[in-house]
Amino acid sequence: MVNYYSEEPKFLVAVDCVIFGFDKEQLKLLLVKRGREPQLGGWSLMGGFLQEHETLEDAAQRILTKWTGLDNVFLEQFFNFSAVDRDPGERVLSVAFYALIKIDESDKELTKSHKAEWIDMDKIPELIFDHGKMVDMALSIIRHKCRFEPIGFELLPEKFTIPQLQKLYEAILQHKLDNANFRKKILSMKVLRKLNEKEKEFSKRGAFFYQFDQEKYKKLNESGSLFEI
């Protein structure tokens, strides 16, 4: 292959993944202690370098599968971080993705073997390089999008109760929602399928389980109606 760009400068392209999960109580972030210099031992997002045979999406999926064992999750590119001095080791451009995963479905032993940890969002330590900026930007994006798109359901198990769904939205938005108004709003959109099964761990009466209905959501969109929390 002829190299037409041999005189152009070369630099590395990294892919960093902001991986969010939800444990039915708290929004969490998957972090790991960095295993190489520079900043050996610092808290880091999951990342790696783009390989010659990969697209950016391929690289992000490879990284996600390596750390969680999952290969079919919500994954979206959101920004390119290109400050000249962002990585003291080399000139590195980073393409950032965020992922929303169901913690219960991830491979916990695999994650543990890599010495990665799920950490509550209100307890995030200082991160290496510009990873803190990546987290802040990704969190801002999902806070906005979850109000107008049903991306929040990507963090929940297949079946869930209305109180569990409300807790998720409160964890993402970081403020309390009125119980009655939330229930009325979410049920009025008719995107949930009620199951003939109750969760009775926290009360004798129990709460009905629901599932997100993708087909009903498509019809909601097609009709011109809005999904809005």
Buried (B, 14 or more C-beta within 10 A) or exposed (E): EEEEEEEEEEEEBBBBBBBBBBEBEBBBBBBBEBEEEEBEEBBBBBBBEBEEEBEBBEBBBBBBBBBBBBEEBBBBEBBEBEEEEBBEEEEBBBBBBBBBBBBEBBEEEBBEEBEBBBBEBEEBEEBBBBBBBBBEBBBEBBEEBBBEBBBBBBBBBEBBBBBBBBBBBBBBBEEEBEEEEBBEEBEEBEBBEEEEEEBEEEEEEEBBBBBBBEEBBEEBEEEEEEBEB
